[in-house]
């Protein structure tokens, strides 16, 4: 059973919290062992079953921004002198995401039982290995508050990077999808009706018109084939991404795509080097930081690159010299890493590398948007012009024939 308590500490401050226990007396004993004078103890009544809405809420995804806010507020509360258990309890109550709130309450329960914060976080899948590692490094170094602040800043930057990529890809994706939908409806619905009209008029059609009409008639009867092909491609990409042997080839192909490949590469490298910098700044050992960074990169090519860095670092090789031999890492980034090693400011230089990648990403996105916009307009205009040309050619020919006959 779960009990909520209000107690007074030896310094006179009032402490709030909750504790799992079998009875009220067990909670009293638990408080006395911690030199807390109980003021109020209340059993929390748990409902037998959750509503469908509550179940859906507990299954919902947790936004990166929510996690950043949680760690920022937790660090602020700890700096203000609020105990860890009380801070977790307060944050659980004010967290809107039900799934995340439950995870925080579970962590709080374990902390009340004497478990370290990082160890409690490690038992919940809502907290990544990176979050656990930074919290553990802060606990071991006695700087938990600053480590949590650094973690919050890192998560905020990751969220900003994700939003940049989403905003950059949303506009062309929406415009292209709408254009393809309009073209598909134009070719499969409208054009066959014009073809039927001209067929009834028994008019000799020009070659371009016959080709367009034949294509539209075929698509109107076999529309499911292109739709099925698109779905098959999506399924194929999904299966390849799930298979370890094909995922490496797919990830390498993504980095070589025209226009979008460089954006994908810079976003992955920016996120990866930012992660590495955050881990090193938090006090995580270099080898552990390298292994963990490769695991969260999300790209097999970059993961292999950090595996090479880790292997060479174990043998005593320089990170900068090793990075120069890895194709996916640009020479400038490798040079900055080498300078960071030589000056003893590796984490600062790696953070600057991440800043550089983000700057390059911003510029690339701006250029891509400026190029795609006219291309999409030309594409849509070209298709419409082709359809209009195919329809009006026989009409003009018929009119000219009538005028000559008159």
C-alpha positions as a Python dict, from the first residue, in 0.01 Angstrom:
ca = {
    (1, 'X'): (0, 0, 0),
    (2, 'X'): (108, 356, -65),
    (3, 'X'): (108, 617, 214),
    (4, 'X'): (160, 991, 189),
    (5, 'X'): (321, 1159, 487),
    (6, 'X'): (392, 1504, 628),
    (7, 'X'): (673, 1517, 882),
    (8, 'X'): (906, 1762, 1054),
    (9, 'X'): (1283, 1722, 1030),
    (10, 'X'): (1532, 1785, 1310),
    (11, 'X'): (1610, 2132, 1171),
    (12, 'X'): (1242, 2228, 1190),
    (13, 'X'): (1166, 2207, 817),
    (14, 'X'): (850, 2029, 696),
    (15, 'X'): (901, 1731, 467),
    (16, 'X'): (641, 1582, 234),
    (17, 'X'): (659, 1246, 58),
    (18, 'X'): (517, 900, 3),
    (19, 'X'): (624, 551, 105),
    (20, 'X'): (523, 196, 25),
    (21, 'X'): (439, 3, 343),
    (22, 'X'): (213, -269, 481),
    (23, 'X'): (62, -57, 757),
    (24, 'X'): (50, 287, 918),
    (25, 'X'): (278, 165, 1197),
    (26, 'X'): (544, 61, 946),
    (27, 'X'): (547, 413, 802),
    (28, 'X'): (584, 556, 1155),
    (29, 'X'): (881, 328, 1220),
    (30, 'X'): (1036, 425, 884),
    (31, 'X'): (1005, 798, 968),
    (32, 'X'): (1152, 757, 1316),
    (33, 'X'): (1454, 574, 1176),
    (34, 'X'): (1524, 886, 969),
    (35, 'X'): (1480, 1127, 1261),
    (36, 'X'): (1153, 1262, 1119),
    (37, 'X'): (861, 1358, 1346),
    (38, 'X'): (532, 1251, 1180),
    (39, 'X'): (263, 1517, 1152),
    (40, 'X'): (20, 1346, 915),
    (41, 'X'): (4, 1002, 750),
    (42, 'X'): (-262, 917, 493),
    (43, 'X'): (-317, 602, 287),
    (44, 'X'): (-349, 664, -86),
    (45, 'X'): (-652, 481, -221),
    (46, 'X'): (-568, 308, -547),
    (47, 'X'): (-842, 239, -798),
    (48, 'X'): (-892, -120, -900),
    (49, 'X'): (-878, -56, -1273),
    (50, 'X'): (-760, 224, -1497),
    (51, 'X'): (-983, 388, -1751),
    (52, 'X'): (-904, 356, -2119),
    (53, 'X'): (-789, 718, -2126),
    (54, 'X'): (-542, 659, -1841),
    (55, 'X'): (-405, 349, -2012),
    (56, 'X'): (-348, 542, -2334),
    (57, 'X'): (-177, 819, -2137),
    (58, 'X'): (63, 573, -1974),
    (59, 'X'): (146, 433, -2320),
    (60, 'X'): (214, 778, -2467),
    (61, 'X'): (559, 887, -2579),
    (62, 'X'): (759, 1126, -2365),
    (63, 'X'): (878, 1444, -2535),
    (64, 'X'): (1243, 1538, -2510),
    (65, 'X'): (1133, 1880, -2387),
    (66, 'X'): (948, 1722, -2091),
    (67, 'X'): (1265, 1542, -1983),
    (68, 'X'): (1470, 1858, -2018),
    (69, 'X'): (1222, 2051, -1802),
    (70, 'X'): (1225, 1773, -1541),
    (71, 'X'): (1604, 1771, -1503),
    (72, 'X'): (1621, 2152, -1505),
    (73, 'X'): (1360, 2180, -1227),
    (74, 'X'): (1516, 1896, -1029),
    (75, 'X'): (1856, 2069, -1036),
    (76, 'X'): (1699, 2400, -930),
    (77, 'X'): (1516, 2237, -637),
    (78, 'X'): (1828, 2058, -515),
    (79, 'X'): (2027, 2385, -532),
    (80, 'X'): (1751, 2550, -325),
    (81, 'X'): (1805, 2293, -49),
    (82, 'X'): (1497, 2075, -110),
    (83, 'X'): (1561, 1708, -41),
    (84, 'X'): (1579, 1472, -338),
    (85, 'X'): (1275, 1269, -232),
    (86, 'X'): (1059, 1579, -183),
    (87, 'X'): (1173, 1727, -516),
    (88, 'X'): (1087, 1407, -703),
    (89, 'X'): (748, 1391, -533),
    (90, 'X'): (665, 1749, -629),
    (91, 'X'): (781, 1700, -989),
    (92, 'X'): (577, 1380, -1024),
    (93, 'X'): (263, 1567, -917),
    (94, 'X'): (314, 1852, -1166),
    (95, 'X'): (423, 1640, -1465),
    (96, 'X'): (139, 1624, -1718),
    (97, 'X'): (262, 1315, -1902),
    (98, 'X'): (114, 1027, -1699),
    (99, 'X'): (373, 774, -1811),
    (100, 'X'): (663, 1000, -1715),
    (101, 'X'): (494, 1089, -1386),
    (102, 'X'): (464, 720, -1294),
    (103, 'X'): (830, 666, -1377),
    (104, 'X'): (931, 958, -1153),
    (105, 'X'): (718, 820, -867),
    (106, 'X'): (883, 479, -903),
    (107, 'X'): (1226, 644, -892),
    (108, 'X'): (1121, 842, -585),
    (109, 'X'): (1008, 526, -407),
    (110, 'X'): (1344, 361, -469),
    (111, 'X'): (1532, 674, -357),
    (112, 'X'): (1332, 675, -31),
    (113, 'X'): (1450, 318, 27),
    (114, 'X'): (1812, 426, 2),
    (115, 'X'): (1882, 368, -367),
    (116, 'X'): (2098, 621, -550),
    (117, 'X'): (1920, 840, -805),
    (118, 'X'): (2119, 705, -1100),
    (119, 'X'): (2058, 344, -995),
    (120, 'X'): (1685, 411, -960),
    (121, 'X'): (1675, 580, -1301),
    (122, 'X'): (1853, 282, -1456),
    (123, 'X'): (1554, 59, -1372),
    (124, 'X'): (1316, 270, -1582),
    (125, 'X'): (1328, 266, -1963),
    (126, 'X'): (1202, 626, -1968),
    (127, 'X'): (1557, 732, -1871),
    (128, 'X'): (1828, 656, -2127),
    (129, 'X'): (2175, 520, -2054),
    (130, 'X'): (2316, 864, -2124),
    (131, 'X'): (2094, 1025, -1858),
    (132, 'X'): (2189, 756, -1608),
    (133, 'X'): (2562, 795, -1684),
    (134, 'X'): (2557, 1174, -1636),
    (135, 'X'): (2359, 1144, -1312),
    (136, 'X'): (2598, 875, -1183),
    (137, 'X'): (2901, 1088, -1269),
    (138, 'X'): (2746, 1380, -1080),
    (139, 'X'): (2679, 1163, -775),
    (140, 'X'): (3031, 1023, -771),
    (141, 'X'): (3185, 1369, -809),
    (142, 'X'): (2953, 1532, -555),
    (143, 'X'): (2819, 1773, -818),
    (144, 'X'): (2479, 1621, -891),
    (145, 'X'): (2306, 1959, -930),
    (146, 'X'): (2549, 2090, -1193),
    (147, 'X'): (2542, 1755, -1377),
    (148, 'X'): (2163, 1765, -1393),
    (149, 'X'): (2176, 2124, -1521),
    (150, 'X'): (2425, 2017, -1788),
    (151, 'X'): (2199, 1727, -1881),
    (152, 'X'): (1899, 1960, -1911),
    (153, 'X'): (2096, 2195, -2138),
    (154, 'X'): (2203, 1902, -2354),
    (155, 'X'): (1845, 1776, -2390),
    (156, 'X'): (1722, 2126, -2477),
    (157, 'X'): (1982, 2153, -2754),
    (158, 'X'): (1889, 1810, -2885),
    (159, 'X'): (1523, 1916, -2891),
    (160, 'X'): (1610, 2236, -3080),
    (161, 'X'): (1811, 2035, -3335),
    (162, 'X'): (1524, 1791, -3386),
    (163, 'X'): (1280, 2080, -3437),
    (164, 'X'): (1508, 2237, -3698),
    (165, 'X'): (1519, 1916, -3899),
    (166, 'X'): (1145, 1861, -3869),
    (167, 'X'): (1061, 2219, -3970),
    (168, 'X'): (1301, 2200, -4264),
    (169, 'X'): (1156, 1875, -4395),
    (170, 'X'): (789, 1954, -4327),
    (171, 'X'): (745, 2224, -4592),
    (172, 'X'): (888, 2032, -4892),
    (173, 'X'): (722, 1709, -4775),
    (174, 'X'): (377, 1871, -4751),
    (175, 'X'): (411, 2054, -5083),
    (176, 'X'): (542, 1745, -5264),
    (177, 'X'): (270, 1523, -5116),
    (178, 'X'): (-1, 1770, -5216),
    (179, 'X'): (146, 1806, -5566),
    (180, 'X'): (161, 1429, -5616),
    (181, 'X'): (-196, 1392, -5490),
    (182, 'X'): (-322, 1660, -5730),
    (183, 'X'): (-136, 1502, -6022),
    (184, 'X'): (-262, 1155, -5929),
    (185, 'X'): (-626, 1273, -5918),
    (186, 'X'): (-581, 1474, -6237),
    (187, 'X'): (-441, 1178, -6427),
    (188, 'X'): (-666, 902, -6287),
    (189, 'X'): (-999, 1088, -6252),
    (190, 'X'): (-1018, 1393, -6479),
    (191, 'X'): (-813, 1288, -6780),
    (192, 'X'): (-1009, 963, -6847),
    (193, 'X'): (-1330, 1172, -6876),
    (194, 'X'): (-1170, 1392, -7142),
    (195, 'X'): (-1050, 1077, -7320),
    (196, 'X'): (-1406, 945, -7327),
    (197, 'X'): (-1538, 1273, -7471),
    (198, 'X'): (-1283, 1278, -7754),
    (199, 'X'): (-1344, 910, -7826),
    (200, 'X'): (-1719, 983, -7875),
    (201, 'X'): (-1636, 1274, -8106),
    (202, 'X'): (-1421, 1043, -8320),
    (203, 'X'): (-1148, 1305, -8347),
    (204, 'X'): (-797, 1212, -8459),
    (205, 'X'): (-572, 1285, -8163),
    (206, 'X'): (-210, 1404, -8176),
    (207, 'X'): (61, 1167, -8050),
    (208, 'X'): (129, 1354, -7717),
    (209, 'X'): (-245, 1350, -7640),
    (210, 'X'): (-272, 977, -7716),
    (211, 'X'): (23, 904, -7487),
    (212, 'X'): (-123, 1111, -7199),
    (213, 'X'): (-471, 961, -7243),
    (214, 'X'): (-334, 605, -7263),
    (215, 'X'): (-130, 660, -6945),
    (216, 'X'): (-425, 809, -6759),
    (217, 'X'): (-658, 527, -6869),
    (218, 'X'): (-407, 267, -6754),
    (219, 'X'): (-361, 439, -6416),
    (220, 'X'): (-737, 476, -6368),
    (221, 'X'): (-776, 98, -6399),
    (222, 'X'): (-452, 1, -6221),
    (223, 'X'): (-421, 281, -5961),
    (224, 'X'): (-344, 27, -5691),
    (225, 'X'): (-12, -67, -5855),
    (226, 'X'): (173, 264, -5792),
    (227, 'X'): (15, 287, -5445),
    (228, 'X'): (122, -69, -5371),
    (229, 'X'): (472, 4, -5502),
    (230, 'X'): (509, 301, -5265),
    (231, 'X'): (387, 94, -4970),
    (232, 'X'): (624, -188, -5070),
    (233, 'X'): (918, 52, -5078),
    (234, 'X'): (827, 186, -4732),
    (235, 'X'): (796, -169, -4598),
    (236, 'X'): (1127, -265, -4758),
    (237, 'X'): (1307, 31, -4599),
    (238, 'X'): (1152, -54, -4260),
    (239, 'X'): (1263, -419, -4283),
    (240, 'X'): (1614, -316, -4391),
    (241, 'X'): (1637, -73, -4100),
    (242, 'X'): (1543, -350, -3856),
    (243, 'X'): (1794, -600, -3995),
    (244, 'X'): (2153, -556, -3872),
    (245, 'X'): (2317, -674, -4193),
    (246, 'X'): (2118, -441, -4420),
    (247, 'X'): (2096, -147, -4177),
    (248, 'X'): (2461, -53, -4236),
    (249, 'X'): (2407, -39, -4613),
    (250, 'X'): (2088, 162, -4567),
    (251, 'X'): (2256, 409, -4329),
    (252, 'X'): (2548, 452, -4569),
    (253, 'X'): (2304, 509, -4857),
    (254, 'X'): (2119, 776, -4657),
    (255, 'X'): (2441, 972, -4607),
    (256, 'X'): (2506, 969, -4985),
    (257, 'X'): (2160, 1081, -5096),
    (258, 'X'): (2160, 1393, -5316),
    (259, 'X'): (2040, 1710, -5138),
    (260, 'X'): (1917, 1533, -4823),
    (261, 'X'): (2221, 1311, -4757),
    (262, 'X'): (2445, 1594, -4638),
    (263, 'X'): (2170, 1727, -4413),
    (264, 'X'): (2123, 1382, -4262),
    (265, 'X'): (2499, 1347, -4210),
    (266, 'X'): (2541, 1686, -4042),
    (267, 'X'): (2241, 1630, -3813),
    (268, 'X'): (2373, 1290, -3701),
    (269, 'X'): (2725, 1424, -3641),
    (270, 'X'): (2595, 1732, -3456),
    (271, 'X'): (2382, 1515, -3226),
    (272, 'X'): (2663, 1262, -3175),
    (273, 'X'): (2941, 1508, -3092),
    (274, 'X'): (2705, 1703, -2865),
    (275, 'X'): (2634, 1380, -2678),
    (276, 'X'): (3006, 1303, -2645),
    (277, 'X'): (3080, 1653, -2517),
    (278, 'X'): (2799, 1634, -2260),
    (279, 'X'): (2927, 1301, -2127),
    (280, 'X'): (3288, 1418, -2099),
    (281, 'X'): (3185, 1747, -1934),
    (282, 'X'): (2981, 1550, -1679),
    (283, 'X'): (3289, 1351, -1581),
    (284, 'X'): (3216, 1024, -1760),
    (285, 'X'): (3541, 841, -1855),
    (286, 'X'): (3649, 889, -2218),
    (287, 'X'): (3620, 521, -2314),
    (288, 'X'): (3273, 488, -2164),
    (289, 'X'): (3167, 814, -2330),
    (290, 'X'): (3288, 692, -2671),
    (291, 'X'): (3104, 359, -2642),
    (292, 'X'): (2786, 525, -2519),
    (293, 'X'): (2796, 796, -2787),
    (294, 'X'): (2825, 540, -3066),
    (295, 'X'): (2526, 354, -2927),
    (296, 'X'): (2298, 660, -2936),
    (297, 'X'): (2413, 795, -3274),
    (298, 'X'): (2129, 626, -3463),
    (299, 'X'): (2350, 558, -3767),
    (300, 'X'): (2562, 247, -3818),
    (301, 'X'): (2836, 435, -4008),
    (302, 'X'): (2884, 686, -3726),
    (303, 'X'): (2854, 408, -3468),
    (304, 'X'): (3139, 220, -3640),
    (305, 'X'): (3343, 542, -3644),
    (306, 'X'): (3313, 584, -3267),
    (307, 'X'): (3387, 215, -3219),
    (308, 'X'): (3716, 272, -3406),
    (309, 'X'): (3790, 575, -3187),
    (310, 'X'): (3722, 366, -2876),
    (311, 'X'): (3940, 75, -2992),
    (312, 'X'): (4232, 302, -3080),
    (313, 'X'): (4194, 497, -2753),
    (314, 'X'): (4225, 170, -2558),
    (315, 'X'): (4558, 116, -2733),
    (316, 'X'): (4675, 463, -2636),
    (317, 'X'): (4629, 626, -2977),
    (318, 'X'): (4530, 991, -3014),
    (319, 'X'): (4161, 1057, -3084),
    (320, 'X'): (4247, 1338, -3324),
    (321, 'X'): (4488, 1127, -3529),
    (322, 'X'): (4241, 840, -3542),
    (323, 'X'): (3957, 1073, -3645),
    (324, 'X'): (4164, 1198, -3942),
    (325, 'X'): (4163, 844, -4084),
    (326, 'X'): (3784, 803, -4060),
    (327, 'X'): (3600, 912, -4375),
    (328, 'X'): (3271, 1013, -4209),
    (329, 'X'): (3445, 1267, -3981),
    (330, 'X'): (3539, 1588, -4170),
    (331, 'X'): (3908, 1694, -4152),
    (332, 'X'): (3823, 2019, -3969),
    (333, 'X'): (3642, 1826, -3693),
    (334, 'X'): (3933, 1583, -3658),
    (335, 'X'): (4178, 1877, -3635),
    (336, 'X'): (3971, 2046, -3363),
    (337, 'X'): (3961, 1720, -3164),
    (338, 'X'): (4341, 1695, -3191),
    (339, 'X'): (4378, 2054, -3069),
    (340, 'X'): (4146, 1981, -2777),
    (341, 'X'): (4362, 1685, -2674),
    (342, 'X'): (4682, 1887, -2695),
    (343, 'X'): (4542, 2179, -2491),
    (344, 'X'): (4360, 1962, -2236),
    (345, 'X'): (4023, 2107, -2338),
    (346, 'X'): (3879, 1814, -2530),
    (347, 'X'): (3521, 1861, -2409),
    (348, 'X'): (3520, 2229, -2508),
    (349, 'X'): (3657, 2159, -2855),
    (350, 'X'): (3414, 1872, -2913),
    (351, 'X'): (3131, 2105, -2809),
    (352, 'X'): (3260, 2358, -3064),
    (353, 'X'): (3262, 2082, -3326),
    (354, 'X'): (2894, 2019, -3251),
    (355, 'X'): (2826, 2395, -3278),
    (356, 'X'): (3001, 2399, -3616),
    (357, 'X'): (2794, 2107, -3745),
    (358, 'X'): (2473, 2279, -3630),
    (359, 'X'): (2577, 2602, -3803),
    (360, 'X'): (2652, 2411, -4124),
    (361, 'X'): (2319, 2232, -4088),
    (362, 'X'): (2132, 2564, -4060),
    (363, 'X'): (2300, 2698, -4373),
    (364, 'X'): (2235, 2375, -4564),
    (365, 'X'): (1868, 2376, -4468),
    (366, 'X'): (1827, 2739, -4581),
    (367, 'X'): (1992, 2663, -4916),
    (368, 'X'): (1787, 2347, -4964),
    (369, 'X'): (1461, 2530, -4893),
    (370, 'X'): (1551, 2807, -5139),
    (371, 'X'): (1629, 2546, -5408),
    (372, 'X'): (1334, 2315, -5348),
    (373, 'X'): (1071, 2587, -5357),
    (374, 'X'): (1119, 2682, -5726),
    (375, 'X'): (1177, 2317, -5821),
    (376, 'X'): (843, 2214, -5673),
    (377, 'X'): (668, 2504, -5848),
    (378, 'X'): (827, 2407, -6181),
    (379, 'X'): (733, 2041, -6129),
    (380, 'X'): (366, 2113, -6055),
    (381, 'X'): (346, 2376, -6329),
    (382, 'X'): (508, 2139, -6580),
    (383, 'X'): (260, 1859, -6509),
    (384, 'X'): (-37, 2096, -6534),
    (385, 'X'): (101, 2244, -6858),
    (386, 'X'): (143, 1894, -7005),
    (387, 'X'): (-216, 1802, -6921),
    (388, 'X'): (-353, 2131, -7060),
    (389, 'X'): (-143, 2091, -7375),
    (390, 'X'): (-269, 1735, -7426),
    (391, 'X'): (-634, 1839, -7384),
    (392, 'X'): (-631, 2160, -7587),
    (393, 'X'): (-431, 2032, -7885),
    (394, 'X'): (-717, 1821, -8027),
    (395, 'X'): (-970, 2096, -7944),
    (396, 'X'): (-768, 2352, -8139),
    (397, 'X'): (-723, 2102, -8422),
    (398, 'X'): (-1099, 2041, -8441),
    (399, 'X'): (-1173, 2414, -8447),
    (400, 'X'): (-921, 2469, -8725),
    (401, 'X'): (-1079, 2182, -8923),
    (402, 'X'): (-1426, 2333, -8887),
    (403, 'X'): (-1300, 2676, -9001),
    (404, 'X'): (-1137, 2525, -9311),
    (405, 'X'): (-1457, 2335, -9393),
    (406, 'X'): (-1659, 2654, -9368),
}
